[in-house]
């Protein structure tokens, strides 16, 4: 954020102003496009896909299940596939957590296949 503010201040010192609502604030000017940083792709290694221990606390379980779905990179996973990423966990334990995460809009529930994606 600090770097962004410094960049903005330097642009304004050079005479470039970026408006939040250019059509209203400066209808006669054309605003240049701003280069935004791109998130680097997340590399998954063998350790990340190895079976993890099942957390004891509910909040930790929710976080772990959500992390597994996010690490799938948009690939849809069934509750059995998510459960397979944990040691000594079955799909019937994971499914209610996935449903709760879907109700909270933290994961997407794909109805026809009964799978979940980030």
N, C-alpha and C positions, 0 to 999 in steps of 0.2 A: 504494500500500500504506500509506504514511504517512497519507494522507487517510482511508483506511478505518479505520485504527487510532484516529485522532483522533475519528472519528464514533462508533466503538464505545465509546471512553472517555466521550464526552459522553452517550451513551445510558445507560451504566451509572451515571454520576453522577446522571442523572435518574430512575434506578430501573428502567430497562429492561435486562434481561439476555437475551442470545440464547444458547441452549444448543446445543451440537453434537449431543447426543442427548437431546432434550427428554423423550421418554418414559421414559428412565432417570434423567436428572438432576433433572427437575422434573415428575413425572407428573401433578400436580394443576393445573399452569398451562398456559395456551394461549399459544403463541408467535405474535407478529405476523409477518406476511410482511415480508421485507426488500426494499427497492427496489434492484435491481442496475443498474449502468450498462449501457446498450445500445450496442453497437458501431454507429457511424455507417456507412451504406452507402458502399462504395468507389466513387468516381466514376471511370469510365474515359473518358479523352479520346482524341483522335485520335493523339497521340504514343504512348500506351500500346499502341494496336493497330497502329501502323505496323511494318513489317518491321524487326526488330532484327538486328544482326550476330550471327553464330554464334560463341559463345565458343570459345577454343582449348583450354582445360583441361577435363578431364572433370568435375571438381567444379563448375565454372562452368556447364557444359552442363546438368548435373542440376538445378542451382538455377534456371537460366533456363527449362527445360522445366516444372519444377514451378510456377514463377511464372505461366507462361502458362495452365496448367490452373486454377490458383487464380483468376486474373483472369477466367476464363470465368463465374464466379459460379454454379457448379453445372451449367452447360450441359455436356453431354457432347461431347468433341472427339475426332476420329479422329487417328491419327498424322500423316496428311497435312495436316489442319487445323492441328495444332501446328507442323509443319514449315513451313507457309506463313507463319507469323508471323516466320520468320527468313530472312535473305538467304542464298542459296546452300546450302540445306539440304534434303535429301530425307527422305521418310518412313522409309526404311530405316535412316537414322541415328538418327532420333528414337524409333522403336518400341522398341529394346532399352532405352533410357533410361526410357521410360514403363513398360515391363514391370518394370524394376528398382524404380522408384518405387512401383508397385503391390504388389510383393512386400514392400516395406518399409512398406506401409500409409500411404504419403504421398499417394497418389492412389487412386481406385477404378477398377478395370478392369471395365467392363460387357461381359460375355462375348458375349451374342447379337449386339450391334452392333459389337463390337470397338472400343469407344470408351473414353475416360477422363474422369473427373470428379473434382472436389475433394471 
